[in-house]
Amino acid sequence: MSLPAILQEIENGQLRQDIPQFRTGDTIRVHAKIVEGTKERVQIFEGVVIKKSKKDGHANATFTVRKVSYNVGVERTFLLHSTRIEKIEVVRQGHVRRSRLFYLRPLRGKAARIKTKVFGGQDSTNSAPEEIVPVEEPNLDPKKAEAEESGASS
């Protein structure tokens, strides 16, 4: 085996399989492990994906998430296959036409909003189906209704 093939095999063993599909423009929630002294805790970082590297199948693939916290824009870059990431949740799927959303940096408030994808005429946030409850139909036979009324009155 050649050296690149050996390196590729080692790298494939390091890749995580539990990562959901997400794209630039999606709002995601990243559960990252933070080490403070001897303690370790999970910190949730929720925001819009403004950049995703094109190296999805590689161990060094990255993505950048941006959020606004107390009127200050905060961006954080994560390694996609890092062991420091506990899990990634896709909160909302966005519809954008760019792969890099750096134009969002100077925008504030409603100007920085991203359109959400709509599937089948429903908003993606209303994903839970409504429960169907059968309705009992009233008896429409007039002869039986009269017999029940006369029997109930005596």
Secondary structure, 3 states (H helix, E strand, C coil): CCHHHHHHHHHHHHCCCCCCCCCCCCEEEEEEEEEECCEEEEEEEEEEEEEECCCCCCCCCEEEEEEEECCEEEEEEEECCCCCEEEEEEEECECCCCCCCHHHCCCCHHHHCCCECEECCEECCCCCCCCCCCCCCCCCCHHHHHHHHHHHHC
